Amino acid sequence: MKKILSLVLALAMVLAATSALADLVICQNKVEITTQMEAYAKLYTEKTGVPVKVITGGGSSDYNTVLKAEMQSGREPDIFVIEGLSGYELWKDRIADQTGAEWTKTCTAPFVVDGKTLGFPVAQEGYGLAYNKDILDKAGIDPATLTNRPALQAAFEKLDSMKAELGLDMVVAMVAGTTTNMTWVTGLHNFNVYLAGGLERGDNTIIDKVLAGEVDADRFHQYCQYVALLFKYSDPDMLLTGTQDSQLAAFVNGKAAFYHQGNWMDPTLVGMNPQFEIAYAPHAFLDTDTDGILADAASWYVVNEKGNKDEAIAYLNALCGTEEGANYMVKEAGMIPAFSNIVGEASTPLTKSVVEWAAAGKTYSWQQYKLWDGFGMGTLGPIYELLASGAVDVDTFEALMIDAIATRAAQ
């Protein structure tokens, strides 16, 4: 009897272990589509029988901190996200080769290193200065003219002088706080304005200089003046204590004319039902025209070499190879998929504007993820906050940024 009981218990343990192996854990970085992603995961489970757990970091919680904790938890995620070369360098020993996987046959922007296909693009994303066209119309400002810093400055000044008439609390909804973990907005996305704005796609001149510890003096000076301009016409409390949610609320409620975020915010934005036309103007930081926005494949799903590789690759194949997956990406999550077999008209405002800029051939690369791991958020971010708080002036801000770049490159 004891032998039979032991055999039953052993079999139960084997079955439990097998069941656990079938589970799929995904660690992802887009808090704004958590609900949609969890709904798709549930649908995937219903169709395949494979339980899927979604773990999210991002927004007001640092994704990389969340991922590192999951990697140390004893149950590493089977699929996780990397954001370019810095993420690859951090986790390359964990990243499985997916060359030849079904999804690679239609993918237009895979993450490839040394000829190996390693990453499935989460989406193509873009950002500029989103604007409330109704407010600009009332102020007599044509958004098509906002292609250089003097033009933006004149528009900001005019809107600021009309705040009471227009019902504005601020001209620009911008966040820069360290306590709210918003340094990715400044130290990554806004810094990329300097790294790539106005340059041909594939032009690595500026990022290569930064990685060598140098800046282009004139270009960087103009960039720093632009940062100071954005901060001057934002709200001090929003800058230092604002979150993604409060920033978006100010814009949707007509309290800000411009909004410094990307099309990844569309799912949340649409849910708030804005009653005005929205599109992007460029981050036009130069004296000369910068007529384009920043758009690229920004992050990639990779498969953990130590995880459930077969289940993970099957999930990614389904994501871009089934009607349900395409519906999730295009309609539910409001994404621009980087797959030739997925077509669908963008219906959400920020994504629609990104598609229009891309169709016109007016987009610039994302270079910020080539920076050293943690540098943008951890080193540059607090320097932006010093300027936002008024602790330093723009000249000191510029000097501190240049010194931080030189110091890190010398390490």
N, C-alpha and C positions, 0 to 999 in steps of 0.2 A: 504494500500500500504506500509506504514511504517512497519507494522507487517510482511508482506511478505519479505521486504528488510532485516529486522532484522533476520528473519529465514534463509534467504539465506546466510547472513554474518556469522551467527552462524555455519551453516553447512560447510561453506568454512573453518572456523577456525578449526572445528573438523577434517575435511579432511586433512588440512595442518598439524595438530598435529599428526594425524595417519600416514601421509607420513613421517614426521620427525622421528617418532618412528621406522619406517621400515629401516631407514638409519643405516649403520654400520660404526663405526669409529674404526680404528685400529691404535694403537701407537706402533711402532716397532723400533728395535735398530740396524738394519743392513743397513747402508747407501749404502753398496756395492751391495745390491740386490734391491734397491728401484725401479728401472726401471722394473725389472722382477716382483716384487710384485704388482706394479701398473697395469701392463699388465694382471696379473692373476685376480686382483680385477675387472678390466673391463670385462674380460671374465665371471667372476662369476655373475656380474650384468646383462650381456646379457642373461645368462641362467636362472637366478632366478628373475630378476626384482628388486633386492635389491641393492640400491646404496651403494658403499663401498668407504670410504675415508681412505687413508693411510697417516699417519703422521710419520715422521722418525726423530730419533735422534741417534747420534753415530758418529764414525769417529772423525771429528774435532769439533763436538758439543756434549756436554755431554747428553747422553740419559736420565739419571735420572732428569736432570734439565728440559728437554723438557717434560717428563712425568708429573712432578710436576706442570708445567705450564698448561698442558692440564687438569689435575685434578681440577685446580682452575679456569678454563675458563668458567664454566657454562654448558659445553657440554662434560662431561667426556667420554673418549674412552670406547667402549664396550669390546674391546679386547686390552690387553696391555701385555708387556713382563716383567717378573721378572727374575733376575739372581741369582737363588739359595735362600738360607735361609735369607740372608740380605734383598733381595727384598721382600720376603714373610713377614718378620717381619714388613717391612715398610707399606705394603699394605694389610695385612691379613683381615682387616675389609671390604675390597672391593672385596675380591676374592671369587667367587662362587664355590660351590662344584659341580664337573662334574662327580662324581662317577656314573658309569653305562651308560655314553654317548657312542654312537656308536664307536667313535674313540678309546676309552679305550680298546676295545676288541682285537686290534692288536698292541697296543703300547708297546714297549719294554723298554721305559725309562720315564715313567710319573713322574711328581712331586707330591709326596704323603706326606701328613702330617696327623698323627693320624688316619691312615687308610682311609683318604679321598683323592680321586684323584682330584687334583686342577689344574695341569698344563700340557699342550700339548707341547712336546719337539719341539723347532724350528728346530733343527737338531743335529746330532752328529758332533762335530767339533774337529779339532786337530791342533797342531802347534809344530814346532821344529825350527831348523835352516835350512831354505830352501837354497838349493845351486844350482849354475849353473855348471852342470857337465862338460860342455865343458871347462870352465876355470880351474876346478880342474884337468881335464885330461891333459891340457897343462902344468900345474904346477907339474904334476906327483904325485898328491894326491889322494889316494883311499878313498872315503867317508865312506866306511865300517870300516875304522880304526879310525874314529872320535868319539870315545866312552868314552873319558875321557878328563879332562881339559889339561893335558900336551900335548896330541895329537892335540887338537884344537889349543893350543898356538903355537906349532911347525908349524902347517898348516898356521895359521894367519901370523906368522913371514915370512914364505917362500913366501906367496902371497904378503905381503907388500913389500918384496925385489924385486918382479917382477912386481910391479904396472905399470911401464912404458911399459914393454914388453907385458903385458896382457891387457893394456888399461883401467886399474882400477883407479877410483878416491878414492875408499875406499875398505876395505876388507869386512866389514859388513855394510849393510844398516840398521841403528837402529835409532829410534826416542825416545826422552825423554822430550820434551819441555812442560812446563806448559802453555805458551801463545798459543800454537797450540792444547791444550787439548789432548796431547798424553800420559798423565800420566797413562792411562789405560794399555798401552803397558808395562810400567815399574812396576807400583805399583800393578797391578793385574796379568797380564799374566807372566811377567818375575819373579815376586815374587813367583808365583806358582811353578816355577822351584825349589825353596827352599822348598816349602810346600809339594810337591808331587813327585818330580823327584827321580826315583830309588826305590820308595816304592811300595809294593803290593797294588793293588786296594782295597780300604776300610781301609787302614792303616791310621788312623787319628792322629797318634802320634805327628807329627810336628805341624799340625794346632791346636791341643788341647793345646800344649805348648804355641803357640803364643797367643791364646785366654786367657791363664792364665798369659800372660805377660812375657814369657820366650822363649829363643831360645836354640837349640842344639848348643853349642859353636863351636865345630869342624866343624860340617856341615855348620853352618852359616858363619864361617870364609872362608871356601872354596867357598861358594856361593858368598860372597862379592868379592873375588878375581876373580871370573868368570865375574861378572858385570863389574869390572874394565877392564878386558881383552876385553870384547865386546866394551866398550866405547873407549878404546885405539885404536882399529883398525876400528872404524867408522870414520865419518867425523864430525868435531866440529859443522859446520853449520847445517848439517843434524840432529845431536843430538838435537840441541836447537831450530831450526826453521823449521825442516822438518815436513811434513804432510804425511798422508797415500799415497797421490798421488805422492809426490816427492820421497818418499821412494821406492815406487813400480817402478817409472820411472827409478831410478838409477839401480835397479836390472834388469829390462827388457832390458835396453839399454846397459847392459854389463859393467856398471861402478862399480858394487859391486858383489863380489863372493857369499856372503851370504845375507839372507834376513830374518829379525826377524818379521814374521807375520804368521797368520794361514790360513787354507784353505778357510776361509770366503772371502778371496781376489780373489779366482779363477775367478768369473765372470768378474771382472775388468782386471785381469791378462790375461785371454784368449782373451779379446777384444783388448789387446795391441799386440797380436800375437808374443810372444817370439820365437826366432829361436834356442832354445837350450833345452836340457833335464833338467827337474827340479824335485827334490825330497827332502825329509827331512833327515837331520842328527839330532841326539839328542841334546838337551841342556845338554851336558855332563859336568856338573860343578864340579864333584868330581874327586879326584885323582884316584879313582877306577872306573871301567866301569859303565856307565849308558846307557844301550842299549835299548832305547825306547823313544817314544815321548808322549806328553801330549794330551790326547783325551778323550772327554766326551760329554754328553748332557750338554750344557752350559747355555741355557736359555729356558724359557717356556712361551708359550702364556697362559694367564689366562683370565677368563671372569669376567667382572665387575658385581658384585652383584646388583648394582644400574642401570645397563644398559639394553640393549636389549638382555637378556640372551638367549632366544630361537634362535634369528637370529645369535647370536655369536656362539653358539654351533653348529648350522647347518652349518655355514661357516667352522668350524674346522672339522666337520664330512666329508664335501666335500673335504677338503684339503688333507686328507689321504685316502678318500674312493672313489675317482673318478679318471678316467684316466687323466683328465685335471689337477687335483691337483698333482698327481704323476709326470706328465710331468713337471709341474712347479718346483717341488722340485728337481727332479733328473737332468733334462736336462737344464732347463732354469736357475735355481739358483745354480746348481752344488752342491747340498747338499747331505749329507748322512742321509736319513730319518731314524728315530727310530721307524719304523713300519714293522712288519713281512710280511705284505701283499704287500709292495712296494719293488720290486726288479729292479735292473738296474745296469749296469756296469759303474763304475766311469770313465769318459773320460777326466776330467780336471786334470792337473798335480798335484796340491797340494792335492786335494781330493783323487786322485788315490794313492798317497803316504801314506796318512792317512789310507786308507782301507788296504793297504799292511802291514803296521805296526800292525794294529788291527788284521788282519788275522793271523799274526805271534804271537799274544798274547803279544806284546811288547808295551803296553800303560800304562800311569799313569794317575791318577785322576785329576780333576779340584777341587781344594780346596779353591781357592781365593775368591769365593763368599760366603764363610762362615765367612769372615772377617766382622768387624763392618761396618755399612753403611758409605760410604764416606772415610773410613780409607785408603784404598789402593791408590786411586787417590788423595785424598785431603791432606793426611798426609805423606804417604810414597813417592808419586810421586815427590813432591818438593825436597825431600832429594836426590833422584836419580839425579835430575837436578843439584843439587849442585856438585855432583861428575862429571857429564857430562860437566859442565862448567869449572871445575878445581878449583872451589872455596874451595873444601875440598879434602883431599887425601883419599885413600881407608880405612885407619885405622879410620879416623874421620867419614867417611861414615858409617862404621860398628858400631861405637859407637852411632851415631845419630839414626840409625835404631833400635838398641837394646833399646835405651832410649825411642823412640817413642812407641814401642810395650809395654814396661813396663808401661809407663805413661797412655796409652789408656786403658789397662787392669785394672788399678787401679781406673779408673773413675766410 
